Amino acid sequence: MKKIIIIAEAGVNHCGKLSIAKKMIDAAKKFGADYIKFQTFNPDLLSTRNAKLAKYQQNNTKFFNQYSMLKKLSLTEEVTKKIFNYCKKKKIGFLSTAFDLQSAKFLLKFKMDYAKIPSGEITNFPLIKFLAKNHKKIILSTGMSNLKEINWAIKILVKNNIKRRDITILHCTSAYPAPIDELNLNGIKYLKKKLKLEIGYSDHTTSILTPIIATSLGAVLIEKHFTLNKKYRGPDHKSSIDEGEFLEVVNGINYVKQALGSFIKKSTKSEDKNKKIVRKSIYAYEPIKKGERFTHKNLITLRPDDGISSMFWESVIGKKAKKNFSKHELIKT
């Protein structure tokens, strides 16, 4: 099974502070994420001044509208550069999601391995086109969308020089936290079948089990929000897991990866060592004289499998014994 890419989603859980962002990078490196991902946006290019907050944002923040919240949580270009350099120092991959064209252009200087199109931007033609023309690999999140919209976005990407093999689709439920009965994790298999592309999973639950289950269903990339403290004020802290829980997620994903193995059914190295011990050969059930025929009554199958396998029972029945056999002696013909 190919490597599962794990993205620790810092999002805006840095609370707008470089010091917290650095601690999150340390944590992501420690629990084994391949990348830590932030968000890059210009509030003036993302929201109107009076755009309402989502219900979960209202419950978890003291802001009156989206603009004021975004203004508080946005990172300057200078701070983003420092975050990138710190990721480089700590040897963990840096990613950031652009929510506007200006931010997308700024992020080009970091030469990220992937450009992420978040669920809310899946219908944003100008942004999708720009990312396609300026990146080699794309992660497309599909929360709130249907198959028609997903195919539309893929068409734009491919038309603008992104190869299909370089697109990873993220199944996602855009609710914070996402209700269990709305996760529809079978959507991973559905999207794989319909799109013939690599499918990952962006998790917005507070459970450590969900991304592990997603891996078992074939997700090749896992994105999960995390926080240093669930009690911090901010839109996403309560729908995120902490660093200890993230370590359990990473361990669980690695366990699933090893446990799934291949699509071939054959005995393993460990099983091969046990075959002779637990399988059976054909033995004499009672003393058998030379020239006497083997029957269902004078033979028995016993461990260990050191002679004629019990699977050849019918081919032995009726043959004559070439020597005398004592009780429980291994049969040889």
N, C-alpha and C positions, 0 to 999 in steps of 0.2 A: 504494500500500500504506500502511495506517495506521501510525502511529508504534509502534515496539516499545518497551515500557516495560522498563527495566533496573533491577533491584533488586540492590544490593550487599549481600549478607547478612553482616552483622558477627556476628550470632548471639551467642555467648559468647566470641568470639575476642579480646575486649577484656581477657580475663584478670581481670575484675573491677576494672579500673583506669580511671579517668576519663581519665588522660593518654593511654593507648593508644586509648581510644574516640575522643578528639579527633583523634588522628593518623589513625585509620581514616576519619573523616569527611573530613579533608583529602584523603586518598588517593582516596576515592570521588568527591569533587567533581572532582579533577584528571583521573581517567580517564573521566569523563563519565557516571556513573550518574545516573539520575533520582531514585532514593531510596537511602538506606542504612537497613537494617532491623536492629533489635536484638531482644532477647527480654526480656520482663518477667514475673517469676514470684516467688511466695512459696514457698520450699522447703517450709514446713510445710503448704502447701495443694496441693503438687504430688506429693510422694512420701512413702511411709512411711519410717521411720528405717532399715529394713533392706532396702530395695529394691536388688536386685543391679544392678551395672553391666553395660552391653552389652559384648561382647567388644572392640570398637574403643575403648571408653572405658577398659577395663582396660589395654589396650596403650599408650594415650597419656596416661594420668594416673597419679598415685600414690594416688588415693582408694580407699577400701575399699567404698563404697556410693554410690548415687545421691544420697542426702541430703547427705552431706559434700561432694560435688562441687558440687551445686546451691547449697549455702550459700556456698561460696567464689566462685562465678561470678555470683551474683545481684547486681542493681543496686538500690540504695536509691531511694526516690522522689525524694530530693533530687538524687542523681546523674543520674537519668533526666531530671529537669527541666533540669539543666545541659547534658545531651547534646542535648535538644530545642532549647534556646536557641542552642547552638553550631551546630546544623544550620541554624537560621533565619538566623544570622549569615553562614554560608557559602553560603546560598541553595541548599540541597539538601533534598529532601523527607525528612521523618522518618517512619519506621514502626517499630512494635514489635509483636511477637507476644505476646499474653497467653495464659498457660497455666492460669489460674485466674480465677474470677469477681472476686476482689478486685483483681487486676491489671487485668482488663478494665475495671472501674469506674474505676480510677485513670487509665487511658489515655484515657478520654473527654475529659479536659480539654485534650488536645492536638489534638482535632478532625482526626484523621488522614484522609487521602484514602481509605484502605482499612483494613479490619480483616482480619487474616490468621488463618485457621483452619489450624493446622499438621496434618500427617498424623496425628500421634498423638492428636489431639483430634477426629477426624472422627466418632467415635461418642459424643462428649461432649454429650449433649442440653442440659443447663443452659447450658453455655458457648455453644453454637451459637445457642440461642434468644436469649440476652442480646445477643450480637453483632448478630444480625439486627434486633432491636428498637431498637438504638442506633447503627447505622451505615447509611450509604446504599450503600456498595459493599463487596463481600466477595471475598476471595481464598481459595479452598478447595484445599488441597493434598491429593493423593490417594495418597501413598505407603502401601503395605501394604493398600490397600483393593481391593474389587471393585466392579463396576458397580452392584450392588444397594445397597451401602453408600453409594456416591456419590449415587445417586438419593434415598436416605433423607435424607441431609444437605441436599440441594437442596430437598427437600419441606419440611423444617423451616424453612429460610431463607425460602422463598416464603410459607409459611403465616404467617410472622411479619413480613410486609411488605417483604421484599427482592424487587425485580423481577428476573426472570431475566436481563435484559440487563445488570444490575449485578453479576452473578456471573462471576468468572473462575476457571476450573478449572485447577489446575496438575497436569500429569502429573509423576510423581515416582517414583524408586526409593529407598526409605528404607534405604540401606546406606552406610557411610562408610569408605572411598570405595565408590561403587556399581560393581560389576563390569560391564564393557562388555556381556557377553552377557546381562545382565539389565535393560538400559536400556529395551528395547522402545520405541524412539522412534516407531514406527508407531502407538503408543498415542495420540499427539497427534491423528492423523487419525481414529483410531477413536472417541475421545471426542468430537471435533467432530461426527462423523456421528451418534453415538448421542444426544448431549445437546443439540445445536444451541445451544451456548454458546461464548463465547470461551475458547480453550484456551491456557495458557502452559506453561512448563516450569521446574521447580525442579531444578537440577543438583547432584548430589553426587559427580561424578567429579572427577578432578584434571586433566582435559583441557580445553584451550581450544576444541577442535573441537566438543564435544558441544552446547553452547548455540547455536553457529553452525548446526549441522545442524538443531537443533530449530526455529530461525527459518525455515529453508528449508522445513520441513514445516508451517509455518503458526502456530507459537507467537507470540502477540501480547505475551507478557510473559515475561521471563527473570529468574530468581532464581539467584544464584550465590554460594556462600560464598567469602570471601576473608580473608586474614590478612596481617599486616605481616611475619610471620616464621614459616615453616613449622616451625622448630625450637622454638618456644614450647611449653611443656607445657600440654596442654589437650585435650579430646575431639575437637575439629574442625580443628585446625591442619593436620594431615597430609592431610586430605581437602579442603583449601581451596587456592585459587590465590593467588599474591601480586599486588601491585598492577600490576607490569609485565605479567603474564599477563592481568590483567583488562582492561588497555588494549587488548591484542590481541583479546580477546573483543568489546569494544565496537566496535572497528574492523571486525571480522569481521561482526558483526551489521548494522552500517550498510552494509557492502559487499553483503551478501545482500539487504537491504531494497531497495537501489537496483537490484541485478541482477535480482531477481524481476519487477519492473515490474508490468504489467497482465495481464489475461487475454485481451487482444486481439492478434491477429497482424496487424501492418501494418508498412510500412517506416518507419524512424526518420529523424530529421533528418539524422543522419550518413550513413545509407544513401542518402537522396535525393540527396546531393551526389555520390555515386559511380555512380548509376544509368546516366547517359548514357555514362560512361567505360567501364564494364565490360559493359553490355548491347550487343546488336548490332542493326544495321539491315540492310536488304537493299541490296546493291551489285552492280554488274556484274562478273562474273568475268572477262569478256573484252569486247572492243569489240562493241557492239550497235547495229545500224542502225535508223533510224526505220522503223516498220511491222513490224519483226521481233517475233515473239512471245517472251515471257519463258519460259524453260524451266529445268529443274533443272540443266542443263549450263551455261547462260550467266549464272546468278546465283550469288551467294555471300553469306553473312552475315558481317559484319565489325564490329568496334568502330570508332568510337563509335556510340551509338544516337541519330543526329541526324535520321533520316528515318522510313521505314516500319519499324516494329518487326518483328523476325524472327518474331514470333508470328503475323503475317499473311502468311506465306510462301505458303500454299496459295491465298490470294485473289489474289495477284499472278501466280502461274503461269498462263500461257495468255493474258494480256493483251498488247496490242500496244504497243510502245514509241512514244511520241509525239515522240521526238527521238533523236538519236544519243547513245549513251553510250560514254565511254571506259572502259578497264579500271579497276576499283575506284572508278568514279564512283557516287555515291549515287543510288539509283533513286527517281524521282518519277513517279507515274502520273496 
